[in-house]
Amino acid sequence: MQNRKLLAFGILAFAQSAFAQDPPATKTGVANEAGEDPVPRPSRSPGGGSNNTMKKFAQPSNAQGLYGVFDVRHTTNDYFDESGGRLRRDPALHGKLRMGGKYYGDVLDVSVGVGGSKLPRSQRVYQNRPDITIDAYPLKGKVAKLLVYMNALFPVRSGDLDPTEFADGDRYDRDYRRAIDATVMSFGVAPNIKLESFHSMGRLQWTAGADAWTRLYSKPLYIEESDGSRDLGLIAEKEPAIGERFEDSAMRYVHQETLAIGYTPTILPNLQMEVAGYAEHRYIPRYHRNELSDAWEYTYEPERISFARYKVALDMTPSVSLSNELYFFRNGFFAGNRINDQRRYRNIVRLSFKL
């Protein structure tokens, strides 16, 4: 009996160690404004800890093994007109379960995620796209990291798509809606540099990083007159009407840069505060008809956006964390005007549970 108790305690200790790992840097929504997936709690160090800025730059723990995290968040998007009046507010409740494992000395992270969302005053639950994510770290030092990643979002039915998810009609995010019955694969690389300093009042962390990615689809995307491509800017207004639909064969390319500063007070080592600024460049095709060949050709039209993120996170227990993230979008600050996007604020209240 005593041996069985020792064995049971050993299994429990192993399970606790395995599932207490930090969740991965997740790319399930790379275009959906920089990281709404669970952010891992930092590894402890003198003076507390602070999360890295972007989801691609999440700081894994040194231990390897299995992990799990369940994330519940309430998201609110506020849309404004040109005069500053609020047009509408789109709230939604999201839940996500992510399970995975870290291997080869914590330089390879493989995980899968499933989830759903619910709108206020509705009994309908919308299915989020299931995904699989692979993160690899060719370089992983204390100051510099290099992440290479791949993410695959699997198809769901068009009726399962949360209508608030891409309600702003952004030309890049709109591809998710157009490819609802296709697997969407993202490939990217993300280097970053992190510096830390410690003093009697707490710990400061400076992060500078970049991220570049592209997408591929398991099925062709088509452009036709009735699918809204002209309103999205994929077809210029002066171009003639599209007689027969044609394949949208242009690759999409995005790169994003960020600067952030985080602070953890000595008296509250479980509290992390962070301010981050993002500048993002998207290379979106615009199709035009060749007058000689009568074929549809494209040229890239860069689209710049920028936004700031203000975050406060509290680790209430070793397994439970609570955070609030406020995103502020603007047309200045290294950005141009975005077509069909009048969103100004996004607020995310998040509760994460390690399993």
Secondary structure as the mmCIF struct_conf table of DSSP 4:
data_model
#
loop_
_struct_conf.conf_type_id
_struct_conf.id
_struct_conf.beg_label_comp_id
_struct_conf.beg_label_asym_id
_struct_conf.beg_label_seq_id
_struct_conf.end_label_comp_id
_struct_conf.end_label_asym_id
_struct_conf.end_label_seq_id
HELX_RH_AL_P HELX_RH_AL_P1 GLN A 2 PHE A 19
STRN STRN1 ALA A 20 ALA A 20
BEND BEND1 GLN A 21 GLN A 21
HELX_LH_PP_P HELX_LH_PP_P1 ASP A 22 PRO A 24
TURN_TY1_P TURN_TY1_P1 THR A 28 GLU A 33
BEND BEND2 ALA A 34 ALA A 34
BEND BEND3 ASP A 37 ASP A 37
HELX_LH_PP_P HELX_LH_PP_P2 PRO A 38 ARG A 44
TURN_TY1_P TURN_TY1_P2 PRO A 46 GLY A 47
BEND BEND4 THR A 53 MET A 54
HELX_RH_3T_P HELX_RH_3T_P1 LYS A 55 PHE A 57
BEND BEND5 ASN A 62 ASN A 62
STRN STRN2 GLY A 65 PHE A 80
TURN_TY1_P TURN_TY1_P3 GLU A 82 SER A 83
BEND BEND6 GLY A 84 GLY A 84
STRN STRN3 ARG A 86 TYR A 103
TURN_TY1_P TURN_TY1_P4 TYR A 104 VAL A 107
STRN STRN4 LEU A 108 LYS A 118
TURN_TY1_P TURN_TY1_P5 PRO A 120 ARG A 121
STRN STRN5 VAL A 125 GLN A 127
HELX_LH_PP_P HELX_LH_PP_P3 ASN A 128 PRO A 130
STRN STRN6 ASP A 131 LYS A 140
BEND BEND7 LYS A 142 VAL A 143
STRN STRN7 ALA A 144 LEU A 153
HELX_LH_PP_P HELX_LH_PP_P4 PHE A 154 PRO A 155
HELX_RH_3T_P HELX_RH_3T_P2 SER A 158 ASP A 160
BEND BEND8 LEU A 161 LEU A 161
TURN_TY1_P TURN_TY1_P6 PRO A 163 ASP A 168
TURN_TY1_P TURN_TY1_P7 ARG A 171 ASP A 173
HELX_RH_AL_P HELX_RH_AL_P2 ARG A 174 ARG A 178
TURN_TY1_P TURN_TY1_P8 ALA A 179 ASP A 181
BEND BEND9 ALA A 182 ALA A 182
STRN STRN8 VAL A 184 HIS A 199
TURN_TY1_P TURN_TY1_P9 SER A 200 MET A 201
STRN STRN9 GLY A 202 TYR A 217
BEND BEND10 SER A 218 LYS A 219
STRN STRN10 TYR A 222 ILE A 223
HELX_RH_3T_P HELX_RH_3T_P3 GLU A 225 ASP A 227
TURN_TY1_P TURN_TY1_P10 GLY A 228 GLY A 233
BEND BEND11 LEU A 234 LEU A 234
STRN STRN11 ILE A 235 ILE A 235
TURN_TY1_P TURN_TY1_P11 GLU A 237 LYS A 238
BEND BEND12 GLU A 239 GLU A 239
HELX_LH_PP_P HELX_LH_PP_P5 PRO A 240 ALA A 241
BEND BEND13 GLY A 243 GLU A 244
STRN STRN12 PHE A 246 GLU A 247
STRN STRN13 TYR A 253 PRO A 265
BEND BEND14 THR A 266 ILE A 267
TURN_TY1_P TURN_TY1_P12 PRO A 269 ASN A 270
STRN STRN14 LEU A 271 ARG A 289
TURN_TY1_P TURN_TY1_P13 GLU A 291 SER A 293
STRN STRN15 TRP A 296 ASP A 315
BEND BEND15 THR A 317 SER A 319
STRN STRN16 VAL A 320 ARG A 330
BEND BEND16 ASN A 331 ASN A 331
BEND BEND17 PHE A 333 PHE A 334
HELX_LH_PP_P HELX_LH_PP_P6 ASN A 337 ARG A 338
TURN_TY1_P TURN_TY1_P14 ILE A 339 ASN A 340
STRN STRN17 ARG A 343 LYS A 354
#
